[in-house]
Every structure is written in structure tokens, then in C-alpha cells.
Amino acid sequence: MSDRKRGIFKSFQDIFERLAPGGLTPPQAVDFEQALLGACLSDKTSWENAYAAIGAHSTEESPFYRDAHTFIWQAICDLIAASEPVDSTTVTDRLRQQGKLDEIGGPIYLVDLTMKAIMAADVRSYAHTIRDRWTRRELIRISEMTKMGGF
């Protein structure tokens, strides 16, 4: 989605900053995101199952709640597209090349993700949960834009 379609909000973070003082927490499943990414770092079949449910997205349209998770997902997708191996070392290198390694928490965070890996059979279910939370955030974003005349 282009910034023009997004109107005055460039990201869900803009909306969250507006809603957070009221004690509202946006729909998210960070623990599912971590487990899914950890599985993808460990097993190509996990990535295939997750990709079937999530697909590829630009940073602005990502179903991941945390930007760091979007960057990691995109690095994994880039490596797969280039027929390169996917593991914490290759993803670390890709993120370093893109200048995003520090933004995600460094190589230690990627190793931590592999510790949270789930079984490949659960990946599709986790991906659907992540997508569901993203859909809910998008509904909130659209609602907020409508209130403010962004549409």
C-alpha cells in the first residue's frame, strides 16, 4: 500500500502512538512471529508453509507487528529467491549488507529466534494467526483514517 493510500498514517506505529495513551494494545502475536521465524531459520519446509499463508510483502504492508521481524522475513525471502541457504549466519550476513542488522537486535536475536522454533507442522497455523492480527490492525488503521478524513 502506498503512503498515499495510507493517508496521514505511514505505519501502524503512527496509530499506536495515538491510541496507546488510552491504554489500548494493538492486536499482535509477537511470540508467534518469533516462533515462526525461528522455524524458518531452521527448516526450508517451514518457510514454504509460512510463505503459503503470508506471502511476500513490502515493509509497509507486512503482516508482522515488529519491524525487525519484517526485515528478517524479507531477508529470508531474498535468500530463498537467490537459491542460497537460509540459517542464522546467512540471514545475519544479508541483514548486515542491508544495514538492518542492528535494527533487529544483532546476530544474538537471530540465534534466540532459532531457540523459539516450532515444529514445521505448526507453522501454517502460526502464520494464519499472524495474518489475522495484521488484518485486525489494518481494520483499526482504516477506521482511524476514516475518523480523521483520510479516505
Accessible surface in RSA format (square Angstrom, percent):
REM  Atomic radii and reference values for relative SASA: ProtOr
REM  Chains: A
REM  Algorithm: Lee & Richards
REM  Probe-radius: 1.40
REM  Slices: 20
REM RES _ NUM      All-atoms   Total-Side   Main-Chain    Non-polar    All polar
REM                ABS   REL    ABS   REL    ABS   REL    ABS   REL    ABS   REL
RES MET A   1    64.94  33.6  42.82  28.3  22.12  52.7  50.12  42.6  14.82  19.6
RES SER A   2    63.61  53.8  48.71  65.0  14.90  34.3  52.79 112.4  10.82  15.2
RES ASP A   3    69.16  48.4  61.49  61.2   7.67  18.1  24.18  56.9  44.98  44.9
RES ARG A   4   220.41  92.5 194.90  99.4  25.51  60.7  77.33 105.7 143.08  86.7
RES LYS A   5   139.71  68.2 130.85  80.3   8.86  21.1  80.70  72.6  59.02  62.9
RES ARG A   6     7.54   3.2   7.54   3.8   0.00   0.0   0.02   0.0   7.52   4.6
RES GLY A   7    26.84  33.1   0.00   N/A  26.84  33.1  14.33  39.3  12.50  28.0
RES ILE A   8   100.36  57.1  71.11  53.0  29.25  70.5  79.03  56.9  21.33  57.9
RES PHE A   9    12.07   6.0  12.07   7.5   0.00   0.0  12.07   7.3   0.00   0.0
RES LYS A  10   128.38  62.6 124.24  76.2   4.14   9.9  86.94  78.3  41.44  44.1
RES SER A  11    44.20  37.4  42.89  57.2   1.31   3.0  37.28  79.4   6.93   9.7
RES PHE A  12    26.06  13.0  21.73  13.5   4.33  11.3  21.73  13.2   4.33  12.4
RES GLN A  13    91.90  51.4  87.86  64.2   4.04   9.6  39.94  85.0  51.96  39.4
RES ASP A  14    51.84  36.3  44.43  44.2   7.41  17.5  12.46  29.3  39.39  39.3
RES ILE A  15     0.03   0.0   0.03   0.0   0.00   0.0   0.03   0.0   0.00   0.0
RES PHE A  16    51.85  25.9  51.50  31.9   0.35   0.9  51.85  31.4   0.00   0.0
RES GLU A  17   109.51  62.9  93.75  70.9  15.76  37.5  37.47  72.5  72.03  58.8
RES ARG A  18   116.52  48.9  90.52  46.1  26.01  61.9  43.39  59.3  73.13  44.3
RES LEU A  19    35.14  19.6  32.00  22.9   3.13   7.9  34.51  24.2   0.62   1.7
RES ALA A  20    35.30  32.5  23.86  36.8  11.44  26.0  24.35  34.3  10.95  29.0
RES PRO A  21   117.07  85.3  73.40  66.9  43.67 158.8  86.95  71.8  30.12 187.2
RES GLY A  22    64.34  79.3   0.00   N/A  64.34  79.3  35.51  97.5  28.82  64.6
RES GLY A  23    64.81  79.9   0.00   N/A  64.81  79.9  37.49 102.9  27.31  61.2
RES LEU A  24   103.01  57.4  98.24  70.3   4.77  12.0  99.56  69.9   3.45   9.3
RES THR A  25   101.16  71.9  74.02  75.0  27.14  64.7  43.30  58.2  57.86  87.5
RES PRO A  26    10.26   7.5   3.32   3.0   6.94  25.2   7.37   6.1   2.89  18.0
RES PRO A  27    29.84  21.7  18.61  17.0  11.23  40.8  29.84  24.6   0.00   0.0
RES GLN A  28    62.73  35.1  44.80  32.7  17.92  42.7   1.03   2.2  61.70  46.8
RES ALA A  29     4.20   3.9   1.81   2.8   2.39   5.4   4.20   5.9   0.00   0.0
RES VAL A  30    29.77  19.6  28.72  26.0   1.06   2.5  28.72  25.0   1.06   2.9
RES ASP A  31    93.04  65.2  85.23  84.8   7.82  18.5  40.10  94.4  52.94  52.8
RES PHE A  32    58.60  29.3  58.60  36.3   0.00   0.0  58.60  35.5   0.00   0.0
RES GLU A  33     1.70   1.0   1.70   1.3   0.00   0.0   0.00   0.0   1.70   1.4
RES GLN A  34    21.03  11.8  21.03  15.4   0.00   0.0   0.09   0.2  20.94  15.9
RES ALA A  35     9.33   8.6   9.33  14.4   0.00   0.0   9.33  13.1   0.00   0.0
RES LEU A  36     0.00   0.0   0.00   0.0   0.00   0.0   0.00   0.0   0.00   0.0
RES LEU A  37     0.00   0.0   0.00   0.0   0.00   0.0   0.00   0.0   0.00   0.0
RES GLY A  38     0.00   0.0   0.00   N/A   0.00   0.0   0.00   0.0   0.00   0.0
RES ALA A  39     1.67   1.5   0.43   0.7   1.24   2.8   1.67   2.4   0.00   0.0
RES CYS A  40     1.28   1.0   0.00   0.0   1.28   3.0   0.00   0.0   1.28   1.4
RES LEU A  41     4.94   2.8   0.00   0.0   4.94  12.4   0.00   0.0   4.94  13.3
RES SER A  42    72.89  61.6  32.65  43.6  40.24  92.7  34.37  73.2  38.52  54.0
RES ASP A  43    55.39  38.8  48.97  48.7   6.42  15.2  23.77  55.9  31.62  31.5
RES LYS A  44   123.25  60.1 112.59  69.1  10.67  25.4  60.64  54.6  62.61  66.7
RES THR A  45    70.84  50.4  70.50  71.5   0.34   0.8  39.23  52.7  31.61  47.8
RES SER A  46     1.28   1.1   1.28   1.7   0.00   0.0   0.00   0.0   1.28   1.8
RES TRP A  47    27.67  11.1  27.67  13.4   0.00   0.0  27.67  14.8   0.00   0.0
RES GLU A  48    82.51  47.4  74.42  56.3   8.09  19.3  28.58  55.3  53.93  44.0
RES ASN A  49    35.58  24.5  35.58  34.4   0.00   0.0   0.86   2.1  34.72  33.6
RES ALA A  50     0.00   0.0   0.00   0.0   0.00   0.0   0.00   0.0   0.00   0.0
RES TYR A  51    83.12  38.8  79.82  45.4   3.30   8.6  47.44  35.7  35.67  44.0
RES ALA A  52    66.66  61.3  24.16  37.3  42.50  96.7  34.98  49.3  31.68  83.9
RES ALA A  53    17.45  16.0   0.00   0.0  17.45  39.7   4.94   7.0  12.51  33.1
RES ILE A  54     5.49   3.1   0.00   0.0   5.49  13.2   1.06   0.8   4.43  12.0
RES GLY A  55    17.73  21.9   0.00   N/A  17.73  21.9  17.19  47.2   0.54   1.2
RES ALA A  56    65.03  59.8  40.60  62.7  24.43  55.6  41.47  58.4  23.55  62.4
RES HIS A  57    41.35  22.6  25.34  17.6  16.01  41.0  27.18  28.0  14.17  16.5
RES SER A  58    50.78  42.9  37.02  49.4  13.76  31.7  43.79  93.2   6.99   9.8
RES THR A  59    59.33  42.2  46.74  47.4  12.59  30.0  31.52  42.3  27.81  42.0
RES GLU A  60    81.26  46.7  69.65  52.7  11.61  27.6  22.10  42.7  59.16  48.3
RES GLU A  61    55.84  32.1  55.42  41.9   0.42   1.0   9.80  18.9  46.04  37.6
RES SER A  62    12.24  10.3   4.52   6.0   7.72  17.8   3.56   7.6   8.69  12.2
RES PRO A  63     0.50   0.4   0.50   0.5   0.00   0.0   0.50   0.4   0.00   0.0
RES PHE A  64     8.91   4.5   0.21   0.1   8.70  22.6   0.21   0.1   8.70  24.9
RES TYR A  65    59.51  27.8  39.85  22.7  19.66  51.2  29.55  22.2  29.96  36.9
RES ARG A  66   100.38  42.1  95.86  48.9   4.52  10.8  18.26  25.0  82.12  49.8
RES ASP A  67    94.42  66.1  89.06  88.6   5.35  12.7  17.24  40.6  77.17  77.0
RES ALA A  68    18.47  17.0  15.07  23.3   3.40   7.7  15.38  21.7   3.09   8.2
RES HIS A  69     0.00   0.0   0.00   0.0   0.00   0.0   0.00   0.0   0.00   0.0
RES THR A  70     2.93   2.1   2.93   3.0   0.00   0.0   1.40   1.9   1.52   2.3
RES PHE A  71    17.90   9.0  16.46  10.2   1.44   3.7  17.67  10.7   0.23   0.7
RES ILE A  72     0.00   0.0   0.00   0.0   0.00   0.0   0.00   0.0   0.00   0.0
RES TRP A  73     4.50   1.8   4.50   2.2   0.00   0.0   4.50   2.4   0.00   0.0
RES GLN A  74    42.34  23.7  41.21  30.1   1.13   2.7  21.37  45.5  20.97  15.9
RES ALA A  75     0.00   0.0   0.00   0.0   0.00   0.0   0.00   0.0   0.00   0.0
RES ILE A  76     0.00   0.0   0.00   0.0   0.00   0.0   0.00   0.0   0.00   0.0
RES CYS A  77    19.50  14.7  15.68  17.5   3.82   9.0  15.40  39.0   4.10   4.4
RES ASP A  78    55.65  39.0  49.65  49.4   5.99  14.2  10.23  24.1  45.42  45.3
RES LEU A  79     3.06   1.7   3.06   2.2   0.00   0.0   3.06   2.1   0.00   0.0
RES ILE A  80    31.00  17.6  20.52  15.3  10.48  25.3  21.76  15.7   9.24  25.1
RES ALA A  81    88.98  81.8  49.59  76.5  39.40  89.6  61.13  86.1  27.86  73.8
RES ALA A  82    52.37  48.2  24.66  38.1  27.71  63.0  35.71  50.3  16.66  44.1
RES SER A  83   106.02  89.6  69.76  93.1  36.26  83.5  44.56  94.9  61.46  86.1
RES GLU A  84    74.14  42.6  65.95  49.9   8.19  19.5  23.62  45.7  50.51  41.2
RES PRO A  85    94.36  68.8  81.70  74.5  12.66  46.0  93.62  77.3   0.74   4.6
RES VAL A  86    30.08  19.8   7.57   6.9  22.51  54.2   7.57   6.6  22.51  61.1
RES ASP A  87    57.77  40.5  57.77  57.5   0.00   0.0  26.10  61.4  31.67  31.6
RES SER A  88    27.40  23.2  25.46  34.0   1.93   4.5   2.36   5.0  25.04  35.1
RES THR A  89   101.95  72.5  96.38  97.7   5.57  13.3  68.70  92.3  33.25  50.3
RES THR A  90    31.65  22.5  28.29  28.7   3.36   8.0  30.70  41.2   0.95   1.4
RES VAL A  91     0.00   0.0   0.00   0.0   0.00   0.0   0.00   0.0   0.00   0.0
RES THR A  92    13.61   9.7  13.61  13.8   0.00   0.0  10.86  14.6   2.75   4.2
RES ASP A  93    65.34  45.8  65.26  65.0   0.09   0.2  15.64  36.8  49.70  49.6
RES ARG A  94    47.17  19.8  46.34  23.6   0.83   2.0   4.67   6.4  42.50  25.8
RES LEU A  95     0.00   0.0   0.00   0.0   0.00   0.0   0.00   0.0   0.00   0.0
RES ARG A  96   135.47  56.9 122.54  62.5  12.94  30.8  58.08  79.4  77.39  46.9
RES GLN A  97   127.80  71.5  87.19  63.7  40.61  96.7  44.83  95.4  82.97  62.9
RES GLN A  98    75.78  42.4  46.30  33.8  29.48  70.2  32.86  69.9  42.92  32.6
RES GLY A  99    57.64  71.1   0.00   N/A  57.64  71.1  35.32  96.9  22.32  50.0
RES LYS A 100    61.55  30.0  61.55  37.8   0.00   0.0  23.29  21.0  38.27  40.8
RES LEU A 101    16.51   9.2  15.78  11.3   0.73   1.8  15.78  11.1   0.73   2.0
RES ASP A 102   134.03  93.9 112.76 112.2  21.27  50.3  37.94  89.3  96.09  95.8
RES GLU A 103   106.35  61.1  74.36  56.3  31.99  76.2  42.40  82.0  63.96  52.2
RES ILE A 104     6.65   3.8   0.00   0.0   6.65  16.0   1.21   0.9   5.44  14.8
RES GLY A 105    49.76  61.4   0.00   N/A  49.76  61.4  31.24  85.7  18.53  41.5
RES GLY A 106     9.53  11.7   0.00   N/A   9.53  11.7   9.16  25.1   0.36   0.8
RES PRO A 107    59.12  43.1  58.74  53.5   0.38   1.4  58.85  48.6   0.27   1.7
RES ILE A 108   123.59  70.3 123.52  92.0   0.08   0.2 123.59  89.0   0.00   0.0
RES TYR A 109    35.53  16.6  34.36  19.5   1.17   3.0  35.23  26.5   0.30   0.4
RES LEU A 110     0.00   0.0   0.00   0.0   0.00   0.0   0.00   0.0   0.00   0.0
RES VAL A 111    68.16  44.8  67.99  61.6   0.17   0.4  68.16  59.2   0.00   0.0
RES ASP A 112    60.72  42.5  60.36  60.1   0.35   0.8  10.00  23.5  50.72  50.6
RES LEU A 113     0.76   0.4   0.76   0.5   0.00   0.0   0.76   0.5   0.00   0.0
RES THR A 114    42.47  30.2  30.41  30.8  12.07  28.8  19.46  26.1  23.02  34.8
RES MET A 115   154.80  80.2 118.10  78.2  36.69  87.4  90.81  77.2  63.99  84.8
RES LYS A 116    97.69  47.7  85.71  52.6  11.98  28.5  58.08  52.3  39.61  42.2
RES ALA A 117    41.85  38.5  16.01  24.7  25.84  58.8  16.05  22.6  25.80  68.3
RES ILE A 118    32.43  18.5  16.45  12.3  15.98  38.5  23.80  17.1   8.63  23.4
RES MET A 119   142.75  73.9 133.17  88.1   9.58  22.8 103.02  87.6  39.73  52.6
RES ALA A 120    33.59  30.9  25.50  39.4   8.08  18.4  25.50  35.9   8.08  21.4
RES ALA A 121    86.31  79.4  50.87  78.5  35.44  80.6  62.62  88.2  23.69  62.7
RES ASP A 122    60.61  42.5  59.80  59.5   0.81   1.9   4.53  10.6  56.08  55.9
RES VAL A 123     0.00   0.0   0.00   0.0   0.00   0.0   0.00   0.0   0.00   0.0
RES ARG A 124   107.32  45.1 107.23  54.7   0.09   0.2  40.50  55.4  66.82  40.5
RES SER A 125    67.50  57.0  58.63  78.2   8.87  20.4  34.00  72.4  33.50  46.9
RES TYR A 126    52.53  24.5  52.53  29.9   0.00   0.0  16.21  12.2  36.32  44.8
RES ALA A 127     0.00   0.0   0.00   0.0   0.00   0.0   0.00   0.0   0.00   0.0
RES HIS A 128   101.48  55.5  96.98  67.4   4.49  11.5  68.94  71.1  32.53  37.9
RES THR A 129    26.91  19.1  22.85  23.2   4.06   9.7   7.88  10.6  19.03  28.8
RES ILE A 130     1.38   0.8   0.40   0.3   0.99   2.4   1.23   0.9   0.15   0.4
RES ARG A 131    77.42  32.5  77.42  39.5   0.00   0.0  18.89  25.8  58.53  35.5
RES ASP A 132    54.10  37.9  48.30  48.1   5.80  13.7  23.19  54.6  30.91  30.8
RES ARG A 133    64.63  27.1  64.63  32.9   0.00   0.0   1.19   1.6  63.44  38.5
RES TRP A 134    44.82  18.0  44.82  21.7   0.00   0.0  42.73  22.8   2.09   3.4
RES THR A 135    60.14  42.8  59.75  60.6   0.39   0.9  48.92  65.7  11.22  17.0
RES ARG A 136   118.38  49.7 116.79  59.5   1.59   3.8  28.05  38.3  90.33  54.7
RES ARG A 137     7.41   3.1   7.41   3.8   0.00   0.0   1.06   1.4   6.36   3.9
RES GLU A 138    17.97  10.3  17.97  13.6   0.00   0.0  11.41  22.1   6.56   5.4
RES LEU A 139   111.42  62.1 106.76  76.4   4.66  11.7 107.16  75.3   4.25  11.4
RES ILE A 140    53.86  30.6  51.33  38.2   2.53   6.1  53.77  38.7   0.09   0.2
RES ARG A 141     0.71   0.3   0.71   0.4   0.00   0.0   0.00   0.0   0.71   0.4
RES ILE A 142    66.72  38.0  66.72  49.7   0.00   0.0  66.72  48.0   0.00   0.0
RES SER A 143    53.66  45.3  46.17  61.6   7.49  17.3  29.58  63.0  24.08  33.7
RES GLU A 144     9.35   5.4   9.35   7.1   0.00   0.0   0.10   0.2   9.26   7.6
RES MET A 145     0.00   0.0   0.00   0.0   0.00   0.0   0.00   0.0   0.00   0.0
RES THR A 146    85.19  60.6  71.60  72.6  13.59  32.4  64.34  86.4  20.85  31.5
RES LYS A 147   147.44  71.9 107.63  66.0  39.81  94.8  74.77  67.3  72.67  77.4
RES MET A 148    93.82  48.6  58.71  38.9  35.10  83.6  68.11  57.9  25.70  34.1
RES GLY A 149    60.38  74.5   0.00   N/A  60.38  74.5  32.01  87.8  28.37  63.5
RES GLY A 150    27.05  33.4   0.00   N/A  27.05  33.4   8.70  23.9  18.35  41.1
RES PHE A 151   141.97  71.0  77.70  48.1  64.27 167.2 109.01  66.1  32.95  94.3
END  Absolute sums over single chains surface
CHAIN  1 A     7924.7       6290.0       1634.8       4357.2       3567.5
END  Absolute sums over all chains
TOTAL          7924.7       6290.0       1634.8       4357.2       3567.5
